[in-house]
Amino acid sequence: MADRSDEQRGPAVLVGEAAEDWTGDAVFYEYSAAADPVAAGSITPVPTHRFSPGLHAGGGTRIIPLDLSGPLGIPYPATSPGLLASFVVIDPGESVVTTADATSELYYCIRGRGHSDVERSCLPGGTVSGRVAWSEGDVLTLPGGCTTVHAADPADPSGALLYRVTDAPLLGYLGVTATSERFGPTRFDGTEARSRLAEVERDPEASRRSRVSVLLGNSSTPQRLTATHTLWAMIGVLPAGRVQRPHRHQSVALDLITECSSGCYTLIGSRLDADGAIIDPLRVDWEPAGAFVTPPGRWHSHHNESGRPAYLVPVQDAGLHTYLRSLDIRFTSTGD
């Protein structure tokens, strides 16, 4: 038989060298048994979970991760596969330092006032520092590579309470670190946000819309219309007596309740009946300064039977889903 050409022979092996096999980790699955890893039980679903405001009551200055890494089977702190939420408690006149292996950090000031000294180390030209003041209702977004000292005003006897969300778990999964900024530090003024929300609520069409809210955007995300390139955030109100009809999306929602009275809750389930109502829903009651996780792909509806308006700040990984064109938000009926 004639010799094969060099192309057919493949790469040459020099004398004294041996070709490596590299097949030891190869696995083959029958498609129907592996197409849905959650249903197959090989990966755990995102759980619905409520975080009580009692978590941040008392105890002094500290960071309280809302960690679901155990149920998620993730080897690092995580509230969802791609996001980590935390409460940041700062006593009057004290400070706390945050560093994050993340591309995005978002802070919402639940109460109090203070300032943050931000050292940005991911800049091509070197490290740059700056200070920003914040107070109740403000939102602060920081890019990757920041080391930040958050300090509460010593004159405020209640200290400060922040809600923090980062995309650190996403970077942990990818095995990467943030090496450049995708946006600049940005503060969303709480007074202006509430004013904008009041304008939306006064609109005659507000009662017909799927939700009454103001989305936070950034000039660096003109396509995604999100707070950062990975994080989506909203300042919203659920008026008294209103129900936000069932809807679902492929992004996880980490919902912070900023203000509510008894009688506000969310129903969450996987299926709808013929009338568009959620079948056998799990009820999650709202608490002021509490938070809960709404899993991706689950139908959920928000209800206010309290007689007073309720306010919430959901944060989602929808910036990433919008970029991937996979958000797929759906409502049970048409609306704006």
TATA-V801267 format. One record per pair of residues at least 4 apart in sequence whose C-alpha atoms are under 6 Angstrom apart, sorted by the first residue. I is the first residue (numbers start at 1). J is the second residue. D is the distance in whole Angstrom. If there is no record, write none. Layout:
i={I | I}
j={J | J}
d={D | D}
This chain:
i={4 | 31 | 37 | 37 | 38 | 38 | 44 | 46 | 48 | 48 | 49 | 49 | 50 | 50 | 51 | 51 | 51 | 52 | 53 | 53 | 61 | 61 | 61 | 62 | 63 | 63 | 64 | 64 | 65 | 66 | 66 | 66 | 67 | 67 | 67 | 68 | 68 | 69 | 69 | 69 | 69 | 78 | 78 | 79 | 79 | 82 | 82 | 82 | 83 | 83 | 83 | 84 | 84 | 85 | 85 | 86 | 86 | 87 | 87 | 88 | 88 | 89 | 90 | 90 | 90 | 91 | 92 | 92 | 92 | 92 | 92 | 93 | 93 | 93 | 94 | 94 | 95 | 95 | 96 | 96 | 97 | 97 | 98 | 98 | 99 | 101 | 102 | 102 | 102 | 103 | 103 | 103 | 104 | 104 | 104 | 104 | 104 | 105 | 105 | 105 | 105 | 106 | 106 | 106 | 106 | 107 | 107 | 107 | 107 | 108 | 108 | 108 | 108 | 109 | 109 | 109 | 109 | 110 | 110 | 110 | 111 | 111 | 111 | 112 | 112 | 112 | 112 | 113 | 113 | 113 | 113 | 114 | 114 | 114 | 114 | 114 | 115 | 115 | 115 | 115 | 115 | 116 | 116 | 116 | 116 | 117 | 117 | 117 | 117 | 118 | 118 | 118 | 119 | 119 | 119 | 119 | 120 | 120 | 120 | 120 | 121 | 121 | 122 | 122 | 122 | 137 | 138 | 138 | 138 | 139 | 139 | 140 | 140 | 141 | 141 | 142 | 143 | 143 | 144 | 144 | 152 | 152 | 171 | 171 | 183 | 197 | 201 | 209 | 209 | 210 | 212 | 212 | 213 | 213 | 214 | 214 | 215 | 216 | 216 | 216 | 217 | 217 | 217 | 218 | 221 | 226 | 226 | 227 | 227 | 229 | 230 | 230 | 230 | 231 | 231 | 231 | 232 | 232 | 232 | 232 | 233 | 233 | 234 | 234 | 235 | 236 | 236 | 237 | 237 | 238 | 238 | 239 | 240 | 240 | 240 | 240 | 241 | 241 | 242 | 243 | 243 | 244 | 244 | 245 | 246 | 246 | 246 | 246 | 247 | 247 | 247 | 247 | 248 | 248 | 248 | 248 | 248 | 249 | 249 | 249 | 249 | 250 | 250 | 250 | 251 | 251 | 251 | 252 | 252 | 252 | 253 | 253 | 253 | 253 | 254 | 254 | 254 | 255 | 255 | 255 | 255 | 256 | 256 | 256 | 256 | 257 | 257 | 257 | 257 | 257 | 258 | 258 | 258 | 258 | 259 | 259 | 259 | 260 | 260 | 261 | 262 | 263 | 263 | 264 | 264 | 264 | 264 | 265 | 265 | 265 | 265 | 266 | 266 | 266 | 266 | 267 | 267 | 267 | 267 | 267 | 268 | 268 | 268 | 268 | 269 | 269 | 269 | 269 | 270 | 270 | 271 | 271 | 272 | 272 | 272 | 272 | 273 | 276 | 318 | 321 | 321 | 321 | 322}
j={8 | 35 | 42 | 43 | 43 | 44 | 72 | 295 | 293 | 294 | 292 | 293 | 291 | 292 | 290 | 291 | 292 | 290 | 289 | 290 | 89 | 90 | 91 | 89 | 87 | 88 | 86 | 87 | 86 | 79 | 85 | 86 | 77 | 78 | 79 | 78 | 79 | 73 | 74 | 77 | 78 | 84 | 169 | 83 | 84 | 167 | 169 | 170 | 166 | 167 | 169 | 165 | 166 | 164 | 165 | 163 | 164 | 162 | 163 | 161 | 162 | 161 | 152 | 159 | 160 | 159 | 152 | 153 | 154 | 157 | 159 | 152 | 153 | 154 | 151 | 152 | 150 | 151 | 149 | 150 | 148 | 149 | 147 | 148 | 147 | 168 | 144 | 167 | 168 | 143 | 144 | 178 | 142 | 143 | 144 | 166 | 167 | 141 | 142 | 165 | 166 | 140 | 141 | 164 | 165 | 139 | 140 | 163 | 164 | 138 | 139 | 162 | 163 | 136 | 137 | 138 | 162 | 136 | 161 | 162 | 136 | 160 | 161 | 135 | 136 | 159 | 160 | 134 | 135 | 153 | 160 | 133 | 134 | 151 | 152 | 153 | 132 | 133 | 134 | 150 | 151 | 131 | 132 | 149 | 150 | 130 | 131 | 148 | 149 | 129 | 130 | 148 | 128 | 129 | 146 | 147 | 127 | 128 | 145 | 146 | 127 | 145 | 145 | 179 | 180 | 190 | 188 | 189 | 190 | 187 | 188 | 186 | 187 | 185 | 186 | 185 | 181 | 183 | 178 | 181 | 159 | 160 | 175 | 176 | 220 | 214 | 206 | 335 | 336 | 335 | 236 | 237 | 235 | 236 | 234 | 235 | 234 | 227 | 233 | 234 | 225 | 226 | 227 | 227 | 225 | 232 | 319 | 231 | 232 | 319 | 317 | 319 | 320 | 316 | 317 | 319 | 315 | 316 | 318 | 319 | 314 | 315 | 313 | 314 | 313 | 311 | 312 | 310 | 311 | 309 | 310 | 309 | 304 | 307 | 308 | 309 | 304 | 305 | 304 | 302 | 303 | 301 | 302 | 301 | 299 | 300 | 301 | 332 | 299 | 300 | 330 | 331 | 297 | 298 | 299 | 329 | 330 | 297 | 327 | 328 | 329 | 296 | 297 | 327 | 296 | 317 | 318 | 295 | 296 | 316 | 293 | 294 | 315 | 316 | 293 | 314 | 315 | 291 | 292 | 313 | 314 | 291 | 312 | 313 | 314 | 288 | 289 | 290 | 291 | 312 | 288 | 289 | 311 | 312 | 288 | 310 | 311 | 288 | 310 | 306 | 306 | 305 | 306 | 286 | 303 | 304 | 305 | 284 | 285 | 286 | 303 | 283 | 284 | 301 | 302 | 281 | 282 | 283 | 300 | 301 | 281 | 282 | 299 | 300 | 278 | 281 | 298 | 299 | 298 | 299 | 278 | 279 | 276 | 277 | 278 | 279 | 277 | 332 | 322 | 325 | 326 | 327 | 327}
d={6 | 6 | 5 | 6 | 5 | 6 | 6 | 5 | 5 | 6 | 5 | 5 | 6 | 4 | 6 | 5 | 6 | 5 | 5 | 5 | 5 | 4 | 5 | 5 | 6 | 5 | 5 | 5 | 4 | 6 | 6 | 5 | 5 | 5 | 5 | 6 | 5 | 6 | 5 | 5 | 5 | 5 | 6 | 6 | 5 | 6 | 5 | 4 | 6 | 5 | 6 | 6 | 5 | 5 | 4 | 6 | 5 | 6 | 5 | 6 | 5 | 5 | 6 | 6 | 5 | 5 | 5 | 6 | 4 | 6 | 4 | 5 | 5 | 4 | 6 | 6 | 5 | 4 | 6 | 5 | 6 | 4 | 6 | 5 | 5 | 6 | 5 | 5 | 4 | 6 | 4 | 6 | 6 | 5 | 6 | 6 | 6 | 5 | 5 | 6 | 4 | 6 | 4 | 6 | 5 | 5 | 5 | 5 | 5 | 6 | 5 | 6 | 5 | 5 | 5 | 6 | 5 | 6 | 5 | 6 | 5 | 5 | 5 | 6 | 6 | 6 | 4 | 6 | 4 | 6 | 6 | 6 | 6 | 6 | 4 | 5 | 5 | 4 | 6 | 6 | 6 | 6 | 5 | 5 | 4 | 6 | 4 | 6 | 5 | 5 | 5 | 4 | 6 | 4 | 5 | 5 | 5 | 5 | 6 | 5 | 4 | 5 | 5 | 6 | 5 | 4 | 6 | 5 | 4 | 6 | 5 | 6 | 4 | 6 | 5 | 5 | 6 | 6 | 5 | 6 | 6 | 6 | 6 | 5 | 6 | 6 | 6 | 6 | 5 | 6 | 6 | 6 | 6 | 4 | 6 | 5 | 4 | 5 | 6 | 6 | 5 | 5 | 4 | 5 | 6 | 5 | 6 | 6 | 5 | 5 | 6 | 4 | 5 | 6 | 5 | 5 | 6 | 5 | 5 | 6 | 6 | 5 | 5 | 6 | 5 | 6 | 5 | 6 | 4 | 6 | 5 | 4 | 6 | 5 | 5 | 5 | 5 | 5 | 6 | 6 | 5 | 5 | 5 | 5 | 6 | 5 | 4 | 6 | 5 | 6 | 5 | 4 | 6 | 6 | 5 | 6 | 5 | 5 | 6 | 6 | 4 | 5 | 5 | 5 | 5 | 6 | 5 | 5 | 5 | 5 | 6 | 5 | 6 | 5 | 5 | 6 | 5 | 5 | 5 | 6 | 4 | 4 | 6 | 5 | 6 | 5 | 6 | 6 | 6 | 4 | 5 | 5 | 6 | 5 | 5 | 5 | 5 | 6 | 4 | 6 | 6 | 5 | 4 | 6 | 6 | 4 | 6 | 5 | 4 | 5 | 5 | 6 | 5 | 6 | 4 | 5 | 6 | 5 | 5 | 5 | 5 | 5 | 6 | 4 | 6 | 5 | 6 | 5 | 5 | 6 | 6 | 6 | 5 | 5 | 4 | 5 | 5 | 6 | 6 | 6 | 5 | 5 | 6}
